[in-house]
Amino acid sequence: MKNLFFLLFMFFLSCGPDPIPDPAAPILIAPINLNSCKSATRINKNQQQVIFEWTTSFHTDSYQLIIQNALTGNQKTVNTSLLKEAIILNQGAPYKWHVLSKSIATIATGKSLEWQFYLEGNPESSHLPFPAVLIQPEDKSNVSLNISGEFIFRWSGTDLDNDINSYNLYLGIDISELDLVKELISSSQYSQILTTDTTYFWQVETIDDELNRSFSSIFQFDTE
């Protein structure tokens, strides 16, 4: 009898509702990553209209377009059911953007890759470097140190003028008080001695030959 009850219980479990699928991540189309946005429409002497496009994603009812001025940190957020949005932005600045996919059936979201582009102002002026893309350590990751307590930080930098001069590395245990641990780094990596069992925050500043500067996002990681 116990076996019968168990079989009936398992049968009812197997006949339960299918799990709700999470929205898939959309794929970005335009503006093209790490390029100047030459298809924008001029609105006035300071602003241009940029067309953002992405692909449809499975299990999705709506999208959230998030655009951030990499210089000021100002952010625009647009909720839409479309795959294209026209947004007016201030020119002469690098921007980064991504899209979230959402479903009314779940609180989970799908997140696209984050792309960057430069919105031209005066075409004769020097471009500001794109904020560096942090590679290692990844955000909210756990890392192991080598026997001497060192860890190698890695990032990538891009400038439309191809005139990146150097990088500054910032590191700290308080996100609001990062210390400049090394300046004028000529490559896109740096080895630093760290303490085990510690939460760190890190950021990279990119400097070009015209002394234009940009700051990356701030990533958090834990040492083991």
Secondary structure, 3 states (H helix, E strand, C coil): CHHHHHHHHHHHHHCCCCCCCCCCCCCEEECCCCEECCCCEECCCCEEEEEEEECCCCCCCEEEEEEEECCCCCEEEEEECCCEEEEEEECCEEEEEEEEEEECCEEEEEECCCEEEEECCCCCCCCCCCCCEEEECCCCEEECCCCCCEEEEEEECCCCCCCEEEEEEEEECCCCCCEEEEEEECCCEEEEECCCCCEEEEEEEEEECCCCEEECCCEEEEEC
